[in-house]
Amino acid sequence: MMNQDPASVSSRRSFLRAAAVGAGAAAATAVSQADAATQQNGLPATPEPKVPDAVASRASAPLPNIDFPMTGADVFARTCKAEGLAALFCCPGNYEVIHAIADQGIPAYSGRNEGAMASAADAFIRVTGEVAACSGTEGPGFTNMIGAIAAANSCRTPMLVLASNRDLRGEDSEQGIQMLYQQPLTEGIKKYGKRLILPSRVHEYAAYAFRQLRTGIPGPVHLDFPKEVAVARFRTARDIAYNVEKDRYRTESRPGPAAADIRKAVALIQQAQRPIIVSSTGVFYSRAWDALRAFAEQAQIPVVESGPVRGQFPDNHPLTASDAPSALPSADLVLLVGQYCMPTVGEYAFGPDAKYIRIEPEGGDIGRNLPIDLGIVSDERLALEALAEACPKLAHDPWLNEIATARKAFLAENDRYYGLGRGYTDAVHPAVIGKELADFLYRGDLPPDQTTVVSGGYGIARYTRRWLQANRAGQICNGAYQYGAIGPDVGYAVGVAAAVQSGIGPQAAHKGHPIVCITGDAGFGFTGMEVETLAKYRMPVVIIVYNNNSWGTWYPARNEANRAPLHLFQENLRYDRVAEGLGGHGEYVCTPEAFRPALERAWKVAETESRPTVINCQAKKDFWVKEAYEPGFLGKVEPGVMAYYH
């Protein structure tokens, strides 16, 4: 994880300023058809959504000079700046802390919902590898973040969770009814947590937080700030305990693999006929994608991806096995690299006789859930580099031919599903969305490694994930991973768009380009209001909403005619009009042939106006019934492109 230098922060501020000003002009010229009709009737026009001048001019405003005397919030924010905190995602509340962080020049984004903004921070980190923070207020705001924190924990995301708290003197009183001891609420869904209770130790608390965020296997870190700590005043640096620089309170050292373990691993690889590598979370955070590729090519071992972010091994590489699910049961040796959230026996598609090598930087979980034949405690990049150096040039031609045959069968299956989907002409089948979105992103005018995608939704994801490609690190943010968070997808889009808009980490080469977010109608109901956040910050996002008028448990094939229809929505709801009312653009698509033109118009809006679009794809709940509409609700294969939970 890299720190952010002042030049990059200045560049981001300049970009945000230009984007906000240009977007304001675009919004001022946009007039809806309804407003045009109103004007023709001689009535006053309805005002269009407008970016506030304060938001548009904020990036050009000079930063305050923060020096002693300083508050506790300022001391903490200064440490965040020194540690390279890349972004803050917040809602109103915890004012002293969030304003202190923003005053340090750290990019800050304010949204509609604390849970959605926590998801935004999670997604930002997933596609950049940098540390970001989310913030909420005590009581209701904080509890609204719990699901997002749990999802980040399952993804092993190094997310800094900040929450305010009432003053300590009000604890156990009616005046302090919202005084909440937060730490037990995040027990089991964080790596480290602390209520800050002694103002003079605020820098020490920050040191604890960043030591946990920056070292070992990552995970969320939760700090709650009572008012006494946030507003405490320090006259000089001598008033602050443990006031040392970061190289004195943590180390940048990473564990390297034992030579004996590397020899054992090479021996197992040489004995195997069908070895395979599972590239997961740790490969991304250790930035080991070049080392992974070098080792895979040296040993001629296919690679399948798993995890909350994809692209460490490109899908257009000849050794990829991510789109060859039927070959996975044949593997006889599986190298799990950086698989921090370990599946249990039977969750992955590998056969019962496969042997396992597991590589990660801490040994406490190695052997948990899944018995191993060799555990290697090491930074993933260092281990892969050592394996590439120690392993002789190998050949596994029969195994690679088996992978190629499985890939060909999988792609043929996708084509068959698309043909079926195009045959359903009175609504938009998910196979149509998956195939034509992929054609647009990877087989048209766009570079296939350009567009970053938030792969969300539930039923729709089981189709679109089959067609999506990740050809470089951080190109796909997989929404659901080990924890089925409900509806975070548009929140994820805020974080991913912020990362791409500013060109952070692996997104640098694709700075400012539009991104795509895929979600369902149920999910849109949870974080759809963040379209306003996307519009306010002029983030070019194309949001595809799969609208099948239902949610989750509608099973007509199971003789439920007499059961209460608990999970049906009103039909033909206009999520596109919601987007228009929030400052975005809307498209309503009701037939398969209308999807691609709508996608092209949405892309143009994103590129030329830097505004979000909601493409509301009208589907049918009956598409999940195979007896009526083949192929119905698709299954999944873990890991690989069909994976849903892993």
C-alpha positions as CSV (number, residue, x, y, z in Angstrom):
1,M,0.0,0.0,0.0
2,M,1.5,3.3,-1.1
3,N,1.4,6.7,0.5
4,Q,0.0,9.7,-1.3
5,D,2.5,12.5,-2.0
6,P,1.5,16.2,-1.9
7,A,1.7,16.5,-5.7
8,S,-0.8,13.7,-6.2
9,V,-3.2,15.3,-3.7
10,S,-2.8,18.7,-5.4
11,S,-3.5,17.0,-8.8
12,R,-6.6,15.3,-7.4
13,R,-7.9,18.7,-6.0
14,S,-7.3,20.3,-9.4
15,F,-9.2,17.5,-11.2
16,L,-12.1,17.7,-8.8
17,R,-12.3,21.4,-9.2
18,A,-12.4,21.1,-13.0
19,A,-14.9,18.3,-12.9
20,A,-17.2,20.2,-10.6
21,V,-17.2,23.4,-12.6
22,G,-17.7,21.6,-15.9
23,A,-20.5,19.6,-14.4
24,G,-22.2,22.6,-13.1
25,A,-22.4,24.1,-16.6
26,A,-23.8,20.8,-18.0
27,A,-26.5,20.7,-15.3
28,A,-27.5,24.3,-16.0
29,T,-28.1,23.5,-19.7
30,A,-30.1,20.3,-19.1
31,V,-33.9,20.8,-19.5
32,S,-36.2,17.8,-19.2
33,Q,-39.1,17.2,-21.7
34,A,-41.5,17.7,-18.8
35,D,-40.1,21.2,-18.1
36,A,-40.2,22.1,-21.8
37,A,-43.9,21.2,-21.8
38,T,-44.4,23.3,-18.6
39,Q,-42.8,26.3,-20.2
40,Q,-45.0,25.9,-23.3
41,N,-48.1,26.1,-21.1
42,G,-46.8,29.4,-19.6
43,L,-46.0,28.0,-16.2
44,P,-42.7,28.5,-14.4
45,A,-40.1,25.9,-15.2
46,T,-39.1,23.4,-12.5
47,P,-35.6,24.1,-11.4
48,E,-33.0,21.6,-12.5
49,P,-30.7,20.0,-10.0
50,K,-27.6,22.1,-9.6
51,V,-24.2,21.5,-8.0
52,P,-23.9,24.0,-5.1
53,D,-21.3,26.8,-5.6
54,A,-19.7,25.8,-2.4
55,V,-19.0,22.3,-3.7
56,A,-17.8,23.5,-7.1
57,S,-15.4,26.0,-5.5
58,R,-14.2,23.9,-2.6
59,A,-11.2,22.3,-4.4
60,S,-9.8,25.8,-5.1
61,A,-10.2,27.0,-1.5
62,P,-6.9,27.3,0.4
63,L,-6.3,24.9,3.2
64,P,-6.1,26.3,6.7
65,N,-2.7,26.3,8.4
66,I,-3.0,23.7,11.1
67,D,-0.4,24.3,13.9
68,F,-0.3,24.5,17.7
69,P,-2.4,25.0,19.6
70,M,-4.1,22.0,18.1
71,T,-7.2,20.0,19.0
72,G,-7.3,16.2,19.5
73,A,-9.0,15.9,16.2
74,D,-6.3,17.9,14.5
75,V,-3.6,15.7,16.0
76,F,-5.3,12.6,14.8
77,A,-5.9,14.1,11.3
78,R,-2.2,15.1,11.1
79,T,-1.3,11.4,11.6
80,C,-3.8,10.4,9.0
81,K,-2.1,12.8,6.5
82,A,1.4,11.5,7.4
83,E,0.2,7.9,6.9
84,G,-1.2,8.7,3.4
85,L,-4.9,8.2,4.2
86,A,-6.2,8.3,0.6
87,A,-9.8,9.4,1.1
88,L,-12.6,9.9,3.6
89,F,-16.3,9.0,3.0
90,C,-18.7,10.4,5.5
91,C,-22.1,11.8,6.4
92,P,-23.0,14.6,8.8
93,G,-21.8,13.9,12.3
94,N,-18.4,13.4,14.0
95,Y,-17.8,17.0,12.9
96,E,-14.6,17.8,14.7
97,V,-12.8,14.7,13.3
98,I,-14.1,14.7,9.7
99,H,-13.5,18.5,9.2
100,A,-10.0,18.1,10.7
101,I,-9.2,15.4,8.2
102,A,-10.6,17.4,5.3
103,D,-8.6,20.4,6.5
104,Q,-5.4,18.4,6.0
105,G,-6.2,18.2,2.2
106,I,-7.3,14.6,2.3
107,P,-10.1,14.1,-0.3
108,A,-13.4,13.9,1.5
109,Y,-16.8,12.9,0.1
110,S,-20.1,13.4,1.9
111,G,-23.1,11.2,1.0
112,R,-26.6,10.4,2.0
113,N,-26.3,7.3,4.2
114,E,-23.5,6.2,6.6
115,G,-23.8,2.6,5.5
116,A,-23.5,3.5,1.8
117,M,-20.5,5.7,2.5
118,A,-18.8,2.9,4.5
119,S,-19.4,0.7,1.4
120,A,-17.9,3.5,-0.7
121,A,-14.7,3.5,1.5
122,D,-14.6,-0.3,1.2
123,A,-14.8,-0.3,-2.6
124,F,-12.3,2.6,-2.9
125,I,-9.8,0.5,-1.0
126,R,-10.6,-2.7,-2.9
127,V,-9.6,-1.1,-6.3
128,T,-6.7,1.0,-5.1
129,G,-5.0,-1.0,-2.3
130,E,-4.8,2.3,-0.3
131,V,-6.2,2.9,3.1
132,A,-9.4,5.0,3.3
133,A,-11.7,6.0,6.1
134,C,-15.5,6.2,6.7
135,S,-17.2,8.1,9.5
136,G,-20.5,8.1,11.3
137,T,-22.1,9.7,14.3
138,E,-22.9,8.0,17.6
139,G,-26.0,5.8,17.9
140,P,-28.1,5.7,14.7
141,G,-25.4,6.7,12.3
142,F,-22.9,4.2,13.6
143,T,-25.4,1.3,13.7
144,N,-26.3,2.0,10.1
145,M,-22.7,1.2,9.2
146,I,-22.6,-2.3,10.7
147,G,-23.5,-4.3,7.6
148,A,-20.9,-2.4,5.6
149,I,-18.2,-3.0,8.2
150,A,-19.1,-6.7,8.3
151,A,-18.8,-6.9,4.5
152,A,-15.4,-5.1,4.6
153,N,-14.2,-7.6,7.3
154,S,-15.1,-10.5,5.1
155,C,-13.1,-8.9,2.3
156,R,-10.2,-8.2,4.7
157,T,-10.4,-4.5,3.7
158,P,-8.0,-2.2,5.6
159,M,-10.8,0.4,6.3
160,L,-10.5,2.9,9.1
161,V,-13.9,3.2,10.8
162,L,-14.3,6.5,12.7
163,A,-17.4,7.2,14.8
164,S,-18.1,10.0,17.2
165,N,-19.5,9.5,20.7
166,R,-21.1,11.8,23.3
167,D,-18.9,13.1,26.1
168,L,-17.7,10.7,28.7
169,R,-19.3,12.7,31.5
170,G,-22.7,12.0,30.0
171,E,-22.3,8.2,30.1
172,D,-25.1,6.3,32.0
173,S,-27.3,9.4,32.1
174,E,-30.5,10.4,30.2
175,Q,-28.6,13.4,28.8
176,G,-26.1,11.0,27.3
177,I,-28.7,8.5,26.1
178,Q,-26.7,8.1,22.8
179,M,-23.5,7.4,24.6
180,L,-22.7,4.0,23.2
181,Y,-19.9,1.7,24.0
182,Q,-19.4,0.8,20.3
183,Q,-16.6,-1.7,20.5
184,P,-18.7,-4.8,21.4
185,L,-20.9,-4.1,18.4
186,T,-18.1,-4.6,16.0
187,E,-16.6,-7.6,17.8
188,G,-15.9,-10.3,15.3
189,I,-16.1,-8.0,12.3
190,K,-12.9,-6.0,12.7
191,K,-9.2,-6.5,13.1
192,Y,-8.8,-4.0,15.9
193,G,-10.9,-1.5,17.9
194,K,-10.5,1.1,20.6
195,R,-12.5,3.7,22.4
196,L,-10.3,6.7,22.8
197,I,-10.5,7.8,26.5
198,L,-7.3,9.8,27.3
199,P,-6.9,12.9,25.1
200,S,-3.1,13.1,25.5
201,R,-2.8,9.6,23.9
202,V,-4.6,10.5,20.7
203,H,-1.5,10.2,18.6
204,E,-0.7,6.8,20.2
205,Y,-4.2,5.6,19.4
206,A,-3.7,6.7,15.8
207,A,-0.4,4.8,15.8
208,Y,-2.2,1.6,17.0
209,A,-4.7,2.0,14.3
210,F,-2.3,2.4,11.4
211,R,0.0,-0.3,12.6
212,Q,-3.0,-2.7,12.3
213,L,-4.1,-1.2,9.0
214,R,-0.6,-1.3,7.4
215,T,0.8,-4.6,8.6
216,G,-0.1,-8.3,8.4
217,I,-3.4,-9.5,7.1
218,P,-5.6,-6.4,6.8
219,G,-9.0,-5.7,8.2
220,P,-11.2,-2.9,9.4
221,V,-10.0,-0.8,12.4
222,H,-12.7,0.9,14.5
223,L,-12.0,3.9,16.7
224,D,-14.7,5.9,18.5
225,F,-14.1,9.4,19.6
226,P,-15.7,10.8,22.8
227,K,-16.0,14.5,22.6
228,E,-13.4,15.1,25.3
229,V,-10.8,13.6,23.0
230,A,-11.9,15.3,19.8
231,V,-12.0,18.9,21.3
232,A,-9.0,18.6,23.7
233,R,-6.5,21.4,23.1
234,F,-2.7,21.0,23.1
235,R,-0.5,24.0,23.4
236,T,2.7,22.3,22.2
237,A,3.9,19.0,20.9
238,R,5.2,18.2,24.4
239,D,1.6,17.9,25.6
240,I,1.1,14.8,23.4
241,A,2.2,11.4,24.6
242,Y,4.1,9.0,22.4
243,N,4.5,11.7,19.8
244,V,6.9,9.9,17.4
245,E,7.1,9.5,13.6
246,K,5.6,6.5,11.9
247,D,8.9,4.7,11.3
248,R,9.2,4.5,15.1
249,Y,5.8,3.0,15.8
250,R,5.5,0.5,12.9
251,T,7.7,-1.3,10.4
252,E,7.6,-1.7,6.6
253,S,9.3,-5.1,6.8
254,R,7.5,-8.1,5.3
255,P,8.1,-11.7,6.1
256,G,10.0,-13.7,3.4
257,P,9.5,-17.4,2.8
258,A,11.7,-20.0,4.4
259,A,14.1,-21.6,1.9
260,A,13.0,-25.1,3.1
261,D,9.3,-24.3,2.4
262,I,10.1,-23.1,-1.1
263,R,12.0,-26.3,-1.8
264,K,9.0,-28.4,-0.6
265,A,6.6,-26.3,-2.7
266,V,8.8,-26.8,-5.8
267,A,8.9,-30.5,-5.2
268,L,5.1,-30.7,-4.9
269,I,4.7,-28.7,-8.1
270,Q,7.1,-31.0,-10.0
271,Q,5.2,-34.0,-8.9
272,A,1.8,-32.6,-9.9
273,Q,0.2,-33.3,-13.3
274,R,-2.6,-30.7,-13.0
275,P,-1.5,-27.8,-10.6
276,I,-3.5,-24.6,-10.4
277,I,-3.0,-21.3,-8.6
278,V,-5.8,-19.5,-6.8
279,S,-5.0,-15.8,-6.8
280,S,-6.8,-13.9,-4.1
281,T,-6.9,-10.8,-1.8
282,G,-3.3,-10.9,-0.6
283,V,-1.9,-10.9,-4.2
284,F,-3.6,-7.5,-4.7
285,Y,-2.6,-5.9,-1.4
286,S,1.0,-7.0,-1.8
287,R,0.9,-5.8,-5.4
288,A,2.2,-9.2,-6.5
289,W,0.5,-9.3,-9.9
290,D,3.8,-9.2,-11.9
291,A,5.4,-11.8,-9.6
292,L,2.3,-14.0,-10.1
293,R,2.5,-13.8,-13.8
294,A,6.2,-14.5,-13.9
295,F,5.8,-17.6,-11.7
296,A,2.8,-18.9,-13.6
297,E,4.6,-18.5,-16.9
298,Q,7.8,-20.1,-15.6
299,A,6.0,-23.2,-14.3
300,Q,3.2,-23.1,-16.9
301,I,0.5,-23.3,-14.2
302,P,-3.0,-22.0,-14.9
303,V,-4.5,-19.3,-12.6
304,V,-8.0,-18.9,-11.3
305,E,-9.0,-15.8,-9.4
306,S,-10.9,-15.4,-6.2
307,G,-11.7,-12.5,-3.9
308,P,-13.4,-9.1,-3.6
309,V,-11.3,-7.6,-6.4
310,R,-10.3,-9.2,-9.7
311,G,-7.6,-8.6,-12.3
312,Q,-4.4,-9.6,-10.6
313,F,-4.1,-12.2,-13.4
314,P,-5.6,-11.0,-16.7
315,D,-8.6,-12.8,-18.2
316,N,-7.1,-12.5,-21.7
317,H,-3.9,-14.4,-20.7
318,P,-3.5,-17.9,-22.2
319,L,-3.0,-19.4,-18.7
320,T,-6.2,-18.1,-17.2
321,A,-8.6,-20.7,-15.8
322,S,-11.2,-18.3,-14.4
323,D,-13.6,-19.1,-17.3
324,A,-13.0,-22.8,-17.3
325,P,-15.1,-24.0,-14.5
326,S,-15.6,-27.6,-15.6
327,A,-11.8,-28.2,-15.4
328,L,-11.4,-27.2,-11.8
329,P,-12.3,-30.7,-10.3
330,S,-9.4,-32.2,-12.2
331,A,-6.7,-30.2,-10.4
332,D,-4.4,-32.3,-8.2
333,L,-2.4,-29.5,-6.6
334,V,-3.9,-26.1,-5.5
335,L,-1.7,-23.1,-4.5
336,L,-3.9,-20.7,-2.5
337,V,-2.1,-17.4,-2.6
338,G,-3.4,-14.7,-0.3
339,Q,-6.8,-16.4,0.3
340,Y,-7.5,-14.7,3.6
341,C,-11.1,-15.6,3.9
342,M,-10.8,-19.4,3.6
343,P,-13.7,-21.5,2.3
344,T,-14.5,-24.8,4.0
345,V,-14.2,-28.2,2.5
346,G,-16.5,-28.6,-0.5
347,E,-17.1,-24.9,-1.1
348,Y,-14.5,-24.8,-3.9
349,A,-14.9,-26.9,-7.0
350,F,-11.6,-28.8,-6.6
351,G,-11.8,-32.6,-6.1
352,P,-11.4,-34.4,-2.8
353,D,-8.0,-35.7,-3.6
354,A,-6.3,-32.4,-4.4
355,K,-3.3,-31.3,-2.3
356,Y,-3.1,-27.7,-1.0
357,I,-0.3,-25.2,-0.5
358,R,-1.4,-22.1,1.3
359,I,0.7,-18.8,1.2
360,E,-0.1,-15.7,3.4
361,P,1.8,-13.4,5.7
362,E,0.5,-14.7,9.0
363,G,0.3,-18.4,10.1
364,G,-2.7,-18.2,12.5
365,D,-5.3,-19.2,9.9
366,I,-3.2,-21.6,7.8
367,G,-4.9,-25.0,8.1
368,R,-8.2,-23.6,9.3
369,N,-11.3,-24.7,7.4
370,L,-9.2,-26.6,4.8
371,P,-6.4,-29.1,5.6
372,I,-3.1,-28.2,4.0
373,D,-0.1,-30.2,2.7
374,L,2.2,-27.1,3.0
375,G,1.8,-23.8,4.7
376,I,4.1,-20.9,3.8
377,V,4.2,-17.8,6.0
378,S,5.3,-15.0,3.7
379,D,4.4,-11.9,2.0
380,E,2.7,-13.0,-1.2
381,R,4.9,-11.1,-3.6
382,L,8.1,-12.3,-1.9
383,A,6.9,-15.9,-2.0
384,L,5.9,-15.8,-5.7
385,E,9.2,-14.2,-6.6
386,A,11.1,-17.0,-4.7
387,L,9.0,-19.6,-6.4
388,A,9.6,-18.1,-9.9
389,E,13.4,-18.2,-9.1
390,A,13.5,-21.7,-7.7
391,C,11.1,-23.5,-10.0
392,P,12.6,-24.9,-13.2
393,K,10.8,-24.3,-16.5
394,L,7.9,-26.8,-16.6
395,A,5.3,-27.9,-19.1
396,H,1.8,-29.1,-18.5
397,D,0.5,-29.3,-22.0
398,P,-2.2,-32.0,-21.4
399,W,-3.5,-30.0,-18.5
400,L,-3.5,-26.7,-20.4
401,N,-5.3,-28.4,-23.2
402,E,-8.0,-29.6,-20.8
403,I,-8.3,-26.0,-19.5
404,A,-8.7,-24.7,-23.1
405,T,-11.4,-27.3,-23.9
406,A,-13.3,-26.3,-20.7
407,R,-13.0,-22.6,-21.6
408,K,-14.3,-23.3,-25.1
409,A,-17.3,-25.1,-23.7
410,F,-18.0,-22.3,-21.2
411,L,-17.9,-19.7,-23.9
412,A,-20.2,-21.8,-26.1
413,E,-22.6,-22.1,-23.2
414,N,-22.6,-18.3,-22.8
415,D,-23.4,-17.9,-26.5
416,R,-26.3,-20.3,-26.2
417,Y,-27.7,-18.4,-23.2
418,Y,-27.4,-15.2,-25.2
419,G,-29.3,-16.7,-28.1
420,L,-32.1,-17.7,-25.7
421,G,-32.2,-14.3,-24.1
422,R,-32.5,-12.5,-27.4
423,G,-35.5,-14.7,-28.2
424,Y,-37.5,-13.2,-25.3
425,T,-38.6,-10.0,-27.0
426,D,-41.0,-8.4,-24.5
427,A,-38.4,-7.8,-21.7
428,V,-34.7,-7.6,-21.1
429,H,-33.2,-10.9,-20.3
430,P,-30.0,-10.9,-18.1
431,A,-28.0,-12.8,-20.7
432,V,-28.6,-9.9,-23.1
433,I,-27.2,-7.4,-20.5
434,G,-24.2,-9.7,-19.8
435,K,-23.2,-10.3,-23.5
436,E,-23.8,-6.8,-24.9
437,L,-22.2,-5.0,-22.0
438,A,-19.1,-7.2,-22.5
439,D,-19.1,-6.6,-26.2
440,F,-19.2,-2.8,-25.6
441,L,-16.5,-2.8,-22.9
442,Y,-14.0,-5.4,-24.4
443,R,-14.7,-5.8,-28.1
444,G,-15.6,-2.3,-29.3
445,D,-13.8,1.0,-29.4
446,L,-12.8,1.0,-25.7
447,P,-9.4,-0.5,-24.6
448,P,-10.4,-3.8,-22.8
449,D,-8.4,-2.9,-19.7
450,Q,-9.9,0.5,-19.3
451,T,-13.3,0.3,-17.5
452,T,-13.5,-0.5,-13.9
453,V,-16.7,-2.4,-13.0
454,V,-18.7,-2.8,-9.7
455,S,-20.1,-6.3,-10.1
456,G,-23.2,-6.3,-7.9
457,G,-26.7,-7.6,-7.8
458,Y,-27.8,-11.1,-7.0
459,G,-29.5,-13.0,-9.8
460,I,-28.2,-10.6,-12.4
461,A,-24.6,-11.2,-11.1
462,R,-24.9,-14.9,-11.9
463,Y,-25.2,-13.8,-15.6
464,T,-23.0,-10.7,-15.9
465,R,-20.0,-12.3,-14.0
466,R,-19.8,-14.9,-16.7
467,W,-19.1,-12.2,-19.4
468,L,-17.2,-9.6,-17.4
469,Q,-13.4,-9.5,-17.9
470,A,-10.6,-8.2,-15.6
471,N,-7.5,-7.6,-17.7
472,R,-5.5,-5.5,-15.1
473,A,-5.4,-5.2,-11.3
474,G,-8.4,-3.6,-9.7
475,Q,-10.6,-3.7,-12.8
476,I,-13.6,-5.6,-11.1
477,C,-14.9,-4.9,-7.6
478,N,-16.9,-8.0,-6.7
479,G,-19.8,-6.8,-4.6
480,A,-20.7,-9.9,-2.6
481,Y,-17.8,-11.7,-1.1
482,Q,-18.3,-14.2,1.8
483,Y,-20.9,-11.8,3.4
484,G,-24.2,-11.1,1.6
485,A,-24.5,-7.4,2.3
486,I,-27.9,-6.1,1.0
487,G,-27.9,-3.4,-1.6
488,P,-24.4,-1.7,-1.3
489,D,-23.7,-1.5,-5.0
490,V,-24.4,2.2,-5.7
491,G,-22.4,2.9,-2.5
492,Y,-19.6,0.8,-3.9
493,A,-19.8,2.9,-7.1
494,V,-19.2,6.1,-5.2
495,G,-15.9,4.7,-3.9
496,V,-14.8,3.1,-7.2
497,A,-15.7,6.3,-9.1
498,A,-13.7,8.4,-6.6
499,A,-10.7,6.2,-7.1
500,V,-10.8,6.3,-10.9
501,Q,-11.7,10.0,-11.0
502,S,-8.5,10.7,-9.0
503,G,-6.4,8.0,-10.6
504,I,-5.3,6.3,-7.3
505,G,-3.0,3.2,-7.3
506,P,-3.8,0.8,-10.2
507,Q,-6.5,3.2,-11.5
508,A,-3.8,5.8,-12.4
509,A,-3.6,4.9,-16.1
510,H,-7.4,5.1,-16.4
511,K,-7.9,8.4,-14.5
512,G,-11.2,10.1,-15.2
513,H,-12.8,7.4,-17.3
514,P,-16.4,6.3,-16.8
515,I,-17.1,3.2,-14.7
516,V,-20.0,0.7,-14.7
517,C,-22.1,-0.4,-11.7
518,I,-24.4,-3.4,-12.0
519,T,-27.2,-3.9,-9.4
520,G,-30.7,-5.1,-9.0
521,D,-34.0,-3.3,-8.2
522,A,-33.9,-4.5,-4.6
523,G,-30.3,-3.3,-4.2
524,F,-31.1,0.0,-5.8
525,G,-33.6,0.7,-3.1
526,F,-30.9,0.6,-0.4
527,T,-28.3,2.9,-1.9
528,G,-29.9,4.4,-5.0
529,M,-30.1,7.9,-3.3
530,E,-26.3,8.0,-3.7
531,V,-26.9,8.8,-7.3
532,E,-27.2,12.3,-5.9
533,T,-23.7,11.9,-4.4
534,L,-22.4,10.8,-7.8
535,A,-24.0,13.7,-9.5
536,K,-22.8,16.2,-6.9
537,Y,-19.2,15.2,-7.3
538,R,-19.7,14.7,-11.1
539,M,-18.7,11.1,-11.2
540,P,-19.2,9.5,-14.6
541,V,-21.0,6.2,-13.6
542,V,-23.3,4.0,-15.7
543,I,-25.6,2.2,-13.3
544,I,-27.4,-0.8,-14.8
545,V,-30.4,-1.7,-12.8
546,Y,-31.9,-5.2,-13.4
547,N,-35.6,-4.5,-12.7
548,N,-37.6,-7.7,-12.4
549,N,-40.3,-6.4,-10.0
550,S,-39.4,-8.8,-7.2
551,W,-36.9,-9.6,-4.5
552,G,-35.2,-12.8,-3.7
553,T,-37.7,-15.5,-2.7
554,W,-40.4,-15.6,-5.4
555,Y,-40.7,-19.3,-6.3
556,P,-43.7,-20.0,-8.5
557,A,-42.5,-23.4,-9.5
558,R,-42.9,-24.6,-5.9
559,N,-46.7,-24.6,-5.8
560,E,-46.8,-21.3,-3.9
561,A,-50.0,-20.0,-5.5
562,N,-51.8,-19.8,-2.2
563,R,-48.9,-18.2,-0.3
564,A,-48.7,-14.5,0.5
565,P,-46.7,-12.6,-2.2
566,L,-44.3,-11.0,0.3
567,H,-41.5,-10.1,-2.0
568,L,-43.0,-8.5,-5.0
569,F,-42.7,-4.9,-6.0
570,Q,-44.9,-2.7,-8.1
571,E,-44.3,-3.5,-11.7
572,N,-42.5,-1.2,-14.1
573,L,-41.1,1.1,-11.5
574,R,-39.1,4.0,-13.0
575,Y,-35.8,4.1,-11.4
576,D,-34.5,6.1,-14.3
577,R,-36.8,9.0,-13.3
578,V,-35.4,8.8,-9.8
579,A,-32.0,9.3,-11.3
580,E,-33.1,12.3,-13.3
581,G,-34.6,13.9,-10.1
582,L,-31.3,13.4,-8.4
583,G,-29.2,15.2,-11.0
584,G,-28.4,12.2,-13.2
585,H,-29.5,10.9,-16.5
586,G,-32.1,8.1,-17.0
587,E,-32.8,5.4,-19.6
588,Y,-35.7,3.0,-19.6
589,V,-35.1,-0.2,-21.6
590,C,-37.9,-2.6,-22.2
591,T,-36.7,-4.8,-25.1
592,P,-33.4,-6.5,-25.8
593,E,-32.6,-4.5,-28.9
594,A,-32.9,-1.3,-27.0
595,F,-30.2,-2.1,-24.4
596,R,-27.1,-1.4,-26.5
597,P,-28.3,2.0,-27.8
598,A,-29.2,3.1,-24.3
599,L,-25.7,2.0,-23.1
600,E,-24.1,4.0,-25.8
601,R,-26.1,7.1,-24.8
602,A,-25.3,6.6,-21.2
603,W,-21.6,6.4,-22.0
604,K,-21.8,9.6,-23.9
605,V,-23.4,11.4,-21.0
606,A,-20.7,10.0,-18.7
607,E,-17.9,11.1,-21.1
608,T,-19.2,14.5,-22.1
609,E,-21.1,15.7,-19.0
610,S,-19.5,13.7,-16.2
611,R,-22.8,12.7,-14.9
612,P,-24.2,9.3,-13.7
613,T,-26.9,7.5,-15.6
614,V,-29.3,4.8,-14.5
615,I,-30.3,2.3,-17.2
616,N,-33.5,0.8,-15.9
617,C,-33.7,-2.6,-17.6
618,Q,-37.2,-3.9,-17.4
619,A,-37.1,-7.7,-16.9
620,K,-39.5,-10.3,-15.6
621,K,-39.5,-12.2,-12.3
622,D,-40.4,-15.3,-14.4
623,F,-36.9,-15.3,-16.0
624,W,-35.7,-17.2,-13.0
625,V,-38.1,-20.1,-13.7
626,K,-36.2,-22.5,-16.0
627,E,-39.4,-24.4,-17.0
628,A,-40.8,-21.2,-18.5
629,Y,-37.7,-19.3,-19.5
630,E,-34.6,-21.4,-20.0
631,P,-31.9,-21.3,-18.6
632,G,-33.5,-19.8,-15.5
633,F,-31.7,-19.0,-12.3
634,L,-28.0,-20.0,-12.8
635,G,-25.8,-21.7,-10.3
636,K,-22.3,-20.8,-9.4
637,V,-18.8,-22.4,-9.4
638,E,-16.2,-21.2,-6.9
639,P,-13.7,-19.8,-7.6
640,G,-13.5,-18.1,-11.1
641,V,-15.8,-15.8,-13.0
642,M,-18.9,-17.7,-11.9
643,A,-18.0,-17.3,-8.2
644,Y,-20.5,-15.4,-6.1
645,Y,-19.4,-15.7,-2.5
646,H,-15.7,-16.3,-2.9
